[in-house]
Amino acid sequence: MDDAKFKIKVEQVNKALKIPKELISELEGTSKTMVNRMKKEAVDCPVLKQKVSFIQCFLCSNFLRRVRGIVYCRGESIGDDEQIG
């Protein structure tokens, strides 16, 4: 069964979007090369209704998976305590 409400294309951006250091610290154990690549990717978040860094998307509770440049998102509202970024 597919829980995804949205399928969002990952876009390459020229300049990395701002990402809070707390989020990057959550990626500890991930290779620096992978993190640097993820910093230069963005998605149009259907929940927050704005363009966000893929790292913010990846750490969101709505993130299900990423397959071939497509993010599968639950699309549920994010409470203030869950708000990231």
Secondary structure, DSSP 8 states (H G I E B T S, - for coil): ----SEEEE-EE-SS-----HHHHHTTTTS-HHHHHHHHTEEEEETTTTEEEEHHHHHTSTTEEEEETTEEEE------TTT---
